[in-house]
Amino acid sequence: MNALPSPDQPTRTKSQPQRVVDGVTARIRSGELGPGDRVPPEPELMREFGVSRSVVREAMSRLQASGLVETRQGAGTFVLAQSAAEPLLSIATRGVEVRRVLAMLELRISIESDAASLAAQRRGDAHLAAMRQALDSFDAHRRTGQSTIEDDFRFHAQVAAATGNEYFEEVLRSLGSLTIRRGATKPDAAAKAPQADQAEVQPRFGEAQPSLEYNKEITQREHEAIYEAIRRGDAATARAAMFMHLSNSRERLRSTLPDC
């Protein structure tokens, strides 16, 4: 029996280009490489990460696409000032306005509906087992009044992993860190919640109104429908089930936000 991935571990092994991307990105984020600094040359990166020249070039292409670096012909690759070229998905890690949150949900509906369809065609037994584990954990935590945020994310992450396409996972990780600004819940719900549960009252991306058992029960049923379609290998139904789930989540979230 295949071992299930830990919630704290990546759902798939990182590709070689992604390892290089993450290593260079970490240096930029930490300030080790600042705006205008030259990224280590190809031979140095090849030795450091134990990869080929083509892998390094693929990594540099990804970093350019994300707006972190630029390559100058005959001179090398240099770090860009982030204010000059900010990656689109970097806004997912900061506070955002309501309209942006809803726009992110629209993006997620489109991406994850396709991901569910592909997952139904490509999933393996280990993916199904990991999805089932996330669903069972969600249900157990829901019934005992605990947070289901991580379980919700794990289920969607496993659907993305089942596509076999690392970019679905990468986008989901970026969007998955998005949270709704504090104070965005309905006042009566926040007022009635014990102080210790205030964080749970705040809606999170992918789990609108997490403190309300009724909405969690709906989410559980919608997740089960997605899982069953993927398990059967029914791509069309999996796509439709994911589309319905995230569309409903958007409307549940919209109802908790002001001026929407």
N, C-alpha and C positions, 0 to 999 in steps of 0.2 A: 504493500500500500504506500502510495506516495506521501511524503511528509508535507504537512500544510505549512505555508509561510506564516511566520509570526506577524502580528499586526504592526510591529515596529520595524519589519524588514521590507525591502522593496519586493514588489510582487513578481518582478522578473530581474534576471541578472542584467546589469548595465552593459550596454554595448561598448566596444572599445572607443569609438569617437566620443561617446557621452562621458566616459571617464576623463578624457582629456578636457572636454568642455567644462566639466564640474571642477577639475583641478585649477584651470585657468580662471574660471569665474570666482572661485573661492579667494584667489589672490587679489582679484579686482575688488571684491566686496570687502575684504579685510584692509585694503589700502596698501598692500604690498606692491601692487601695480597700480599706479595712479594715472590720471588722464595724461596722454602724451607719451607714456612709457612704452617701450618696445617689448612686445611679448617675446619670450625666449624663442630662438630660431628653431626651425624644424628638427635638425639633428639633435638638439638638446632635449626637445620634447619627446622625440623618438626614444632616446636613451632612458629618460625619466619614467615614461609610462610603458616602455617595452612594446611599442607598436610600430607599424610601418609608416612610411611617408604618406601613403594615401589616407591612412587613418587620421594623421595629424591634419592633413588638408581638409578632410571632411569636417573635423572639429572646428577648424578656423572658419569654414563656410557657415557652420551653425552659429558660431559666435558673432560673425558679421550679420547674419540674418536677425539675431536678437538685438543688434545695435550696440554691442559691447565693445567691438573693435572694428578697425578698418585696415585693409591691406593696401599699402602703397607700392606700386610697381618698382622693383629694384631696391626698395628700402626695407621692407619687412612689414610686420603687422603691429599696429599701435592701439593702445587703449583709448577709447573715446570718452569724453566727458558725458556723464549720464544725463545731464540737463539737455545736451544736444541731441542725444539719440536714446530715448528711453524705450525698453522693450514693452510691447503692448500688454503682456500678461503680468508685468511687474506691479500694476495697480491692484492686483488681487491680494497683495500682502499689506496694503495700507487701507486706512479708512476711506470709504467711497460714498458718494451720494446715492440716494435712492434710485435715481434714474439709471445709474451705472450698474447697480445691483440687478435691476430688472433686465438690463441689457445683457449682463453676464448670464442670466438665466436663459435668455433667448439663445445665446451662443451655446450654452450647455445642452439645451434641448436638441439643437441641430447635431452637435457632435456625438452626444451619447446615444441618440436614436440610431445613428449609423453604427456606433460601436456595438450596440446590442445585436444588431443584425449580423455583423461580422462574427460576434462571439458565438452566436447560434450555429454558425457554419464551421468554426475553428476550435471551439472549446474542447478541452481534454477532461479526463476524470478528475485530475487534481484541481482544475479551475472550478468544476462543479462542487467538489467537496469544500473548497474554500468559500464559495458563495453560500453554500448551505450552512457552514459554520458561522458566517457573518449574520445570516438571517436568524439562526437560532439564538445567537448572542443578543441581537436586537430585540427579539421577542422576550427573552428572559429579563433583560434590563428594563424593557417597557413595562412588564408586569410588576416589577418591584419598584417602579418609580425612579429608576436611575437614568443617567444620561445615555442616550442611544446615538450620539453624534458620531463617535468613532466607528460604531458598528455600521451605521449608514454609509460612511465614507468607505469602509472596507468592502462593502458589497459592491459599490459602484467601481472601486478600484479593481476588483477582481473581474468585473465585466470588461473593463478596459484591458486588463492583462490578457483575457481570453481572446482578444482580437489578434494577438501576436504582433501588434504594431505598437512600438514603444512611444510613438508620438501621441497616441490616444492617452496613454498613461501620463506622459509629461504634461499635457494640457490639463488633464484632470487634477494632477497634483497642484498645478498653479491656481486653478479655479477653486480647488477644494479648501484652500486656506482663507478664502474670502469670508468675512463675517459682517453681519449687519451692525450698523452703528448702535451704540448703547442708547437706551431710551426709546428704541423703535417699536417696542411692544405696546399693546393696548394698555393704557394706564390702569384699568381695573385688574388686569391679570398680574401686572407687576406689584400692585399694592397688596394683593392677597397672598403673594408668595412669601414664604419665610425668607429671612435674610440670607440664610445659607444656600437657598435655591435661586437667588437672583440671577446668577450666571446662566442657569438652565432656562430661565424664562426668556432670556434674550435670544431671538431667532438666529440660527446659524444657517449658512448656505447649505442647502440640501435637506434641511430639517426645519421647516417653518413651524413656529409656535411649538417648540419641543416640549414645553411643560404640559401641554394638553394631551391627555391619554387618547382622546378620540382621534386626533390627527395622527398620532403615532400608530394607532390601529389601522387607519386608512393606508398609511405609508407601508405598513407591514403587508397588507393585502396586495398593494400595487407591486411591491418588491417580489412577492411570491409569484405573481402573474408573469413578471419578467423572467424570473428564474425558470419557471415551468416551460416557457417558450424556448429558452436557451437550451434547457435539458433535452427537449424533444428535437432540437435542431430546426425549429420553425423560425426562419429568419424574418419573414414578413410580420408574424405575430409578435416576435421579440421587439422589432422596431416600433410597432404600434403601441405595445405595452409601455415601453420606455418613454415614447412621446407623450402618452397620456399621463404617466406618472409625473414627469417633470413639468408638463403644462399645468396639471393640478397643483403641483407644489408652488409654481409661480403664482397662481391665483390665491392659494392659501397665504402665501407670503405677502402678496399685494394687499390683502385684506387687513394685515397687521400694520401696514406702513401708512404714514400720513401723506396726504396730497397725491394719492395714486388712484 
